[in-house]
Each structure stands twice: as structure tokens, then as C-alpha cells.
Amino acid sequence: MSKDVSGWADPTLDSVRGTETPKDPSKGYVALLGWSVNAIKAAQKFDRRYIVVAPDWAADFCEANHIPFIPWDFARLNDRSMEIAQRLKDEGVDVAIPLFEETVEWSGAINSILMDQPRMYGQSILFRDKALMKRRAQLGGIRVGIFEEAHEKDDVIRFMKRVNQTLLKLDGDPDDPIHVKAFDKAGCLGHRMIRTVEDIDNIPGEEYPLLMESHLDGWEFAVEAWIHDGEIKFLNISEYVTLGYSVFVPATHELESWRNAITKQIEKLIKTFDIKFGQIHPEYFVTADGEMYFGEVAYRPPGFKAFELIEKAYGFSAYQASILVFDPKSTKEEVDAFFPRAVEDAKGYAGCFGVYPRRRVVSALEMPKETTEHPYFDSHELVAPAQETVPDRSAFGTHWGLVFFFGDDPIKLRDLLKAQEELDFYV
């Protein structure tokens, strides 16, 4: 007797409404690695065949909504890893597209088989291992801060002392902070700023080994670049208001004035990492004296719903853009015609704010009037609290949901996003 999955049906999906865009058999067939309903919606509205590779908990939803699906557990790569590559090859898939940090290595392993290019797997490891990534960047003549690996607490103490000794600190001067990060996690996960030995004591043993970096004073920003045949086809600059809290696109005129210099840095990155196609998300610092330092690069969509912000600002689907540049059967003309002009063609500025409860105990979600009554307020995805006691934030922590804004003045939007930090959303 077959299982009833009708309760999982989503009436907003084109596959359910019968409005899915017809697929072109002469174009590539793509595998989406990881679970993203927004990526699936974009694929349904695009002309490429697609299949979703996600954990088996997605099976009922996919069956109910007529979504082509292969279950796969993205645990650590192991001896069975090549099974999924062979399965996708037998299915006729041309390329695997990573949607999350945890699937980047998988896509490299799979694409090395699908495209018969063994180096792709090694390249994917560079995108995941932050220490290897920075060494490769250095070899390519890209500026990076001081960095080392730590295997235990004493390594962090030694590194902090050495960095401050290098900066010629005197007794009594406050120490410069350092940063520690997980080797292979996305963005803010496991990221801590260390100012004192007590901060080092708070790092749990299971977070080692980790990467240590010197602190760079400067303007941190992110880039989303779509690459086809080794060339940048579209470059967006995302401006952080407060790291871990808020971001908006396009950037202010002040940051956009750096576009030519930023473009040259991305071209150097493409050459250094030998990137032929796909979408990258690097982060940089501009210091007070105008030097640009490389932070890290991810080979996947960014966090904080940046793809959704880009779509809101420009009107094109960033997920479809990724399918297009990953597809080996896409033509140069097709790719060039897809993208708008950066900044000039934006219809406005889109930003979001990640909400963290400011109280220790909360009982309800209460949207502040200063937020909802502002003309730039667009929507939010916050839900009522599932528990009353707010867990301690370790490192940068995970936000409880995003609030979205859209308007025509980047300065007004930047100030609005900054002002959200003083408001209580959970009371």
C-alpha cells in the first residue's frame, strides 16, 4: 500500500500548478546538491532539466510535489562517495551545483567524474579548507592577513602573543584581537573574536583544529560573482552594515567607487584558483590606506538570503544565473543576454537584518512599530519562540530569522538596518 504524501503538497510550486517551464533537452541537465525550496522554484521556472540530491527526509515533499529527487546523506566523504557520481552519470546529469558549504566538496568529487577532470576534486578542497585556501591565495600574490592553524589552546595563546609582539605593543597596551574560525564551516559558524586569554578558555575542545587570523581593521564586504569560461559575467558587491547582523545590495556609491579595484581582485582570484565556471562568494577588507585584503572565498550561494536580495534589487533569479553558468552547454551569447548591468539596472536597494533576542527570557514575538511602519519594510520570516530561555550565543551564533527591507536610498537603508540592533523583536 503506497504512503499518502498529499499533506506535503505545496500549491505555490509550478510542478503542482502545472505551470512549470518546458525543459530544453539540448541544454544541460543539472543536479542541485542540498535542500533549498527557493532553488527548486527557480529551477522549475527555468528551461534546464534538474534533479535534487538531498537527505532522505525530503523524499515525501518531493514525491508530493513531483520534484525529481535522489536521496543522499551528505555525511563526510567516504568510500561510497563515487556511488552518487556514477548514479548521476547514469541518469545523464551534466553538472552538480552545490547549494551549501557542506556540499561543495561533494560537487567537486561528482563533477570530477561527470566532466572527467580529476583536478576538480582537489580544487573543491581548497574552497573548504580555509588554511589551504589562504596559502593558495598567497601563492597567487593575493594579500592576506597573518594566519596559522591551532590544534590546542596553547597554540592560540602563542599566536596571540606573537601577533601583538609583531605590532610592537608595550606593556599595558591593550592587545589587538585575533579571530578563530572553523576550517570547513560556512561564514560565521564557529567564528570567534579573541581579545583575552579568558576568551581562549571558552573555546570548546571539539572546535579544534581551527584557523587563527590576525584582525584587519577596515571595511569588510562580500562579492557575488558569476563566472563563465573564466570570465566574470556579473559582479555584485554586498555591503555589510554589521557583520553577522545585516547586509544590503547593491552597495553605497562610496563602496561601489571601489568596483574597478574589486573586479581586478576577483580576476586575480579566478586565475589563482583556476576557476572556469560557477558562482563564487569571496569576502574582502579595504583598509584605511586603501589596501585590499582577501578574507575567504566560498563556491556556493552566500548566507543571509543574498540571492533573494539580488533578485529583489535586480529582478533576475540568482539561482537560475548559477544554473546557467554551471551548465557546460550554455553559450556565451545566452549567458551575456541573461545578466543586467550592475548597479545601473537595479530597481532599488534590498537589505535584511538577522534578529537575535536581546533578552535572556522571551515569551512572544512582537514586531516593533519602528520596523513595520517604516516605508522600506518589506517582509519578515520570524516565528514565535519555541522556548522561553534564550540559549547563550557561542561565537557569532545563529540568528532567529530575517527581516527584509527595500527602498531607493542606500544611506537611508544602511541607517535603518543599523537602527534594528537597538530594537526588541522578542519580548
SVG drawing of the C-alpha trace seen along z (x, -y; Angstrom):
<svg xmlns="http://www.w3.org/2000/svg" viewBox="-3 -58 61 60">
<polyline fill="none" stroke="black" stroke-width="0.4" points="0.0,0.0 1.5,-3.3 2.1,-6.1 -0.2,-9.1 2.1,-12.2 -0.6,-14.6 -0.2,-16.6 3.2,-17.8 1.8,-19.3 2.8,-23.0 0.2,-24.8 2.8,-27.6 5.1,-25.3 4.8,-25.3 5.2,-21.5 1.9,-21.3 0.1,-24.1 1.1,-22.6 2.8,-25.8 6.4,-24.5 8.6,-25.9 9.2,-23.3 12.7,-21.8 15.1,-22.1 16.8,-18.7 19.6,-20.4 20.6,-22.3 22.4,-20.8 20.8,-18.6 21.8,-19.8 21.8,-18.2 21.1,-20.6 23.1,-19.4 21.4,-20.2 17.9,-21.4 16.6,-24.8 12.9,-25.4 13.8,-28.7 16.4,-27.0 13.8,-24.4 11.3,-27.1 13.9,-28.9 14.7,-25.6 11.0,-25.0 10.8,-28.4 14.0,-27.7 14.4,-25.7 17.0,-23.2 16.2,-19.7 17.1,-19.4 17.2,-16.8 17.5,-17.4 20.0,-15.4 19.2,-15.9 18.8,-13.8 16.0,-11.3 13.8,-13.4 13.0,-15.4 11.5,-12.4 7.9,-12.8 7.9,-16.5 9.5,-15.8 7.0,-13.0 4.0,-15.1 5.3,-18.0 6.6,-16.0 10.1,-17.1 12.8,-14.8 14.8,-13.5 17.7,-11.3 18.2,-10.7 21.8,-11.0 23.4,-11.5 26.0,-14.3 28.0,-13.0 31.8,-13.0 33.0,-11.9 33.8,-8.2 34.3,-5.0 30.7,-5.2 31.2,-8.8 31.6,-7.7 28.2,-5.9 26.3,-9.1 28.6,-10.4 28.0,-7.2 24.3,-7.3 24.1,-10.9 26.2,-10.0 23.9,-7.1 21.0,-9.5 22.6,-11.7 23.4,-14.7 26.0,-17.1 27.0,-19.0 26.4,-19.1 25.7,-22.5 26.5,-23.0 23.8,-25.0 25.5,-24.8 29.0,-24.7 28.6,-21.1 28.0,-20.1 30.9,-22.0 33.4,-19.0 30.7,-16.7 30.1,-18.8 33.9,-18.8 34.1,-15.0 31.0,-14.4 32.0,-16.9 35.5,-15.4 33.7,-12.2 30.9,-13.8 33.4,-16.0 36.4,-13.7 38.5,-16.4 40.2,-14.9 41.6,-18.3 38.1,-19.5 38.0,-17.5 41.3,-18.9 40.0,-22.4 36.9,-21.9 39.1,-21.0 40.8,-24.4 37.4,-26.1 36.6,-24.2 39.9,-24.2 40.4,-27.8 44.1,-27.3 44.9,-25.7 42.7,-28.4 44.8,-31.2 48.1,-29.5 46.9,-29.2 45.8,-32.9 49.3,-33.8 50.9,-31.8 48.8,-33.8 50.1,-37.1 46.9,-38.0 47.2,-39.9 46.0,-38.0 46.4,-38.7 48.7,-36.6 47.2,-33.1 48.1,-29.8 46.4,-26.6 45.8,-25.7 45.4,-22.2 45.1,-23.2 44.6,-26.1 48.4,-26.8 48.7,-27.4 46.1,-30.2 47.9,-31.8 51.2,-31.7 49.7,-33.1 48.0,-36.0 51.3,-36.9 53.3,-36.7 50.8,-38.9 50.9,-41.5 54.7,-41.3 54.9,-41.9 52.7,-45.0 55.3,-46.4 52.8,-46.5 54.2,-47.8 53.3,-46.5 49.9,-47.9 48.8,-48.4 45.5,-46.6 46.1,-43.5 44.9,-43.5 42.2,-40.9 42.6,-37.8 39.9,-35.7 39.5,-31.9 37.4,-30.1 36.4,-26.5 38.4,-25.0 35.4,-24.0 32.2,-25.6 30.2,-28.4 30.6,-32.1 30.0,-33.0 29.7,-29.4 32.5,-28.8 33.8,-32.3 35.0,-34.0 36.9,-37.2 39.5,-36.6 40.6,-39.6 41.8,-37.9 43.1,-34.5 39.6,-34.0 38.1,-34.1 40.5,-31.3 39.4,-29.3 35.8,-29.5 36.6,-27.6 35.3,-24.0 37.8,-21.3 35.8,-19.8 36.2,-23.0 39.9,-22.2 41.7,-22.1 40.9,-25.7 42.2,-28.6 43.7,-31.7 43.9,-35.0 45.1,-38.5 42.5,-41.2 42.2,-43.6 40.8,-47.0 38.9,-48.0 35.7,-47.9 34.5,-44.3 32.3,-43.5 31.3,-40.5 31.1,-39.8 28.9,-37.5 30.4,-36.8 29.1,-34.6 31.8,-33.2 31.6,-31.6 34.6,-30.4 36.9,-32.0 35.3,-35.5 33.2,-37.5 29.7,-37.8 28.1,-39.6 29.6,-41.0 27.5,-42.2 29.0,-43.9 27.2,-43.2 27.7,-45.9 27.8,-44.7 26.3,-47.1 27.3,-44.9 28.9,-41.6 26.6,-38.8 23.6,-41.1 22.9,-43.0 23.7,-43.4 22.3,-45.1 22.7,-45.2 23.8,-47.0 26.4,-48.8 26.5,-52.5 28.2,-54.8 31.2,-55.0 31.8,-51.3 30.9,-51.0 33.6,-53.5 36.0,-50.6 34.3,-48.4 37.3,-48.5 39.8,-47.6 37.5,-44.9 37.0,-43.5 40.8,-43.2 41.0,-41.3 38.3,-38.9 40.1,-38.3 43.2,-37.5 41.2,-35.1 39.8,-33.4 43.3,-32.9 44.8,-31.8 42.1,-29.2 41.8,-28.2 38.0,-28.8 36.4,-28.2 32.7,-28.4 30.3,-28.7 29.4,-31.2 31.8,-32.4 31.3,-34.4 34.5,-36.0 34.9,-38.4 37.5,-41.2 38.7,-44.1 39.6,-47.5 42.0,-49.1 42.2,-52.8 45.2,-53.3 43.2,-51.7 44.8,-48.2 42.5,-45.3 42.9,-42.1 41.4,-38.7 39.3,-37.1 38.0,-33.9 36.1,-32.6 33.1,-30.2 32.0,-28.3 28.3,-28.4 25.4,-30.8 26.0,-33.2 24.1,-33.2 21.7,-35.9 19.4,-35.2 21.8,-37.3 20.4,-35.6 16.9,-36.7 18.2,-40.2 19.8,-40.3 16.6,-39.1 14.6,-41.8 17.1,-44.5 17.6,-43.4 14.7,-41.2 16.8,-38.2 17.0,-34.9 20.4,-34.4 19.7,-30.6 18.9,-30.5 22.1,-32.5 24.1,-29.8 22.4,-27.0 23.3,-28.9 27.0,-29.4 27.4,-25.9 25.8,-24.3 28.6,-23.2 26.0,-23.5 25.3,-27.2 26.5,-29.5 28.4,-32.8 25.6,-34.7 23.0,-33.1 24.9,-34.0 25.7,-37.6 22.0,-38.2 20.9,-36.9 22.5,-39.4 21.6,-43.1 24.1,-45.9 25.5,-46.0 24.1,-48.9 22.7,-50.8 19.8,-48.3 19.0,-47.9 15.4,-48.9 16.3,-49.8 18.3,-48.6 17.4,-45.4 18.6,-44.5 18.0,-42.2 18.6,-42.1 19.2,-38.9 17.3,-39.0 18.9,-37.8 16.8,-38.1 18.2,-40.8 16.7,-39.4 17.5,-36.2 13.9,-35.1 11.3,-35.6 7.7,-34.6 6.4,-36.2 7.3,-37.6 6.4,-41.3 7.4,-43.2 8.5,-46.8 6.4,-49.6 9.6,-51.4 10.2,-48.4 6.8,-47.5 5.7,-51.1 8.8,-52.2 8.1,-52.7 11.2,-50.4 9.8,-47.4 9.1,-44.6 8.5,-41.3 9.9,-39.0 10.3,-35.3 10.4,-35.4 8.3,-32.9 7.1,-32.7 9.7,-31.4 9.7,-27.7 11.4,-28.0 11.4,-30.8 15.1,-30.7 17.4,-32.1 20.4,-29.9 23.8,-31.5 25.3,-32.6 28.6,-30.8 30.8,-32.7 28.8,-34.7 25.8,-32.5 22.8,-31.8 20.1,-34.4 16.4,-33.6 15.2,-34.8 15.5,-37.6 13.6,-40.9 13.6,-42.3 13.7,-45.9 13.6,-47.5 14.0,-51.2 15.6,-53.7 18.2,-55.3 21.2,-53.2 22.2,-55.6 18.7,-55.6 18.6,-51.8 22.0,-51.4 20.9,-53.6 17.6,-51.7 19.4,-48.3 21.8,-49.7 18.9,-51.0 17.3,-47.5 20.1,-46.4 18.6,-48.5 15.0,-47.1 13.4,-44.1 11.6,-41.7 11.2,-39.0 9.7,-40.1"/>
</svg>
